[in-house]
Amino acid sequence: MRNAFIADVRRCADIDQGHSAVWRLFVNNYGLQALLAYRLGRWLLREGSRYYLWPLLPLGWGAYYLLSRCVWMAYDIRLELSADIGPGFYIGHFAGIRVRRCRIGASCSIGHLTVISGAADGQRPLIGDRVWIGAHAQIIGPHRIGTGATVGAGTVIQGDISEGMLCLGNPARLVRRNYDNRQILRLKEDAASAQISRSAI
């Protein structure tokens, strides 16, 4: 939890450069508040079987429930614990965000009114590293989004998207190959160093 959340904070700090202090960044960034609740919940799921932590679990789950409910009701952001979200995640806005039953790589970004979810039969989307997903996009079902791909605003994914592709529309269609999305991701590092180890999750 700690390493992944630190990566989230650093990513937000790189983008929201007007907030120099971490506490101010946290107060003003709705997505970061949602990520704190999510990272706490995932840590509790992973570490809850350790017997020496059992006395702390009621307090931990109480804090998770309070944080996640506040974020949901105040900002309408739901990052469910069934989602596996890599470090350095950035939520560009609030309202109508649903992320569940999926796997998302490192250094990805999503916009508001975005839905990423598994299908009713349990098959889930697999999203690579450094993927930018615009507002109002929908990725539902067993679709693979390759590393460095860009899903434009309002795009509805109905199939796999290869690495580095820019897709737009409903249904999604390829607009450009080898599209460099580093500028809209606003990553400080170059494409090689932007990859953050999955071990940080």
N, C-alpha and C positions, 0 to 999 in steps of 0.2 A: 504493500500500500504506500509506504513512505516514498520509495524511489519513484513510483509512477506518479504520485501526486506532486512531487517536486518537479518532475518533467512537465506536468500540466501547468504548474505555476510559472515556470520559466517560459513556456510557450506563450502564456497569456501576457507575461511581462514584456516579451519581445514585441508583441502585437500592440498592446495597450501601453505604449511608452509614456503616456501622460501621467500614469500612476506610479511614482517612484517607490513608494513604500508598499511592502507586501500586504499590510493590513488594509491599506486604501484600495489596492488592487482587488483584494478579496471582497471588500464591501461593495465595490462597484461592478464586479463581474459576476453576473448571474450564473453563467455556465460553470465558473470555478466553484461556486457554492454547491451546485448540483454534483459536480465531480467529487467534492469532499465527501458528500453523503454516499455516493456510489462506491468510492474507494474504501470507505469505512465498512460498508456492507460486504463487499467482496473479501476484505481482510477477515471479517468475522466468519464468513463461510469457510474460508480456507484454514483459519487457525482455531476455529471453535472446537475441534476435536482434542486439542491439547488440554489435559486435565488441570494443569496449573492455572489456566485462564478461565476456568468455569466460574469462579466467583465474580469475575468481571463481565461475563457475558450479558447478564440482565441490564447492566449499565450501558454496555456497548450497543446492544440491540435497541435499547430505549433511545439512545442518542441518534442512532441511524433512523429509527422510525420518525422521530421528531424532525430531524433535518430533511429527510426525504419528503415528508408530508408538507413541510413549509415551502420547499422548493417547488413541489407539484402545485400547491394551491396558489402560491404567490406568482410563480413564473411560468407555470404549465410546462415544466420540463420533467420528463420521466426517463431516467436511465435505470432500467430494471436490472436486477442482479443476474438475470439469465444471459445478459450481454457480456461479452469478453472484449473490453475496450483497452487498446494499447496505450502506452504512456504518451504524453505530449498531445492530448486531445484538446481541441478548441471548439467551443460552441459560440458561433458568431452572434447570436441573438437569443431571444426567449420566445415562448409561446408555441404550443402545438408540436413540441419535440417528443418523439417516441422512439426509443432505442431499446430493443429487446430481442432475445434469441438470435444473436448474431455474433460474428467475430470481426473486430475492427483493428487494423494494424496501428503502428506508431505514427505520430505526427499528422493525424487526419483532422479535417475541419468539417463542420456541418452548419447549415443555416437554420433559420426558424421554419416551423411548419413542415419539418422533415420527419419521415417515418422510415425506420429501418427495422425490419422484423422478419422472423421466420414464418414459413407457411403453416397452414393448419395441420399439415401432416408432420410437422416438426423439422423439416429441412430448413436450414438457415443460410443467410447470406454470409459470404466470406469476403472481406474487404481488405486489400493490401495496405502497405504503408504509404504515407504521403498522398492520400486521396482527398480531393476537395469535392464536397457535396453541397450544392447550392440549396437555397430556400425552396420549399414546396416540393422537393424531390421525394420520390418513393422507391424504396428498394425492398421488395417483399418476396420472399421465396429463396430457393437455392441458387442464387446467382453469385458469380465470382467477379469481383471488381479488382483488376490488376493494380499493382503498385504504380503510383504516379498518375493514375487516371483522374479525369475531371468529369464530374456529373453536373451539368448545368442546372440552373434554377428551373423548377417545374418539370424536370425530367422524370419519367416513369420507366424504371428499368424492367425489362421483360426477358433479358438474356444476359449472357456473360459479356464483360467489357475487358478488353485486353489492356496490358500495361501501356501507360503513356497516352491513352486515347482520350479525346474530348468528345463527349456525346451530349446531345440535346434532344428535346421533344418528347411527345407522348404518342406512341411508344418511342423509346430512346433510339436514336440513329447516329451513326458515326459521322462526325463533322471534320475531324482532323486527327491524323496519326502523329505520334511523337510530339505531343503538345507539352510544353514546359509549364507546369503549374506552380513553380516555386514562388513566382511573384505574388500570385493571389493567396497562396498558403502563407506567405510572408515568413518564410523560414530564414534564419540568419545563416545557417550552414548551407553548404552546397549539397547536391543530391546524394553524394556518397556519404558524407558525414551526418546527414539528417536522420539516417536510420538509427533508431534507438533499440537496444536489445530487448527482446521480449522477456528476458529474465527480470526486467525491472518491474513487471506487473505483479 
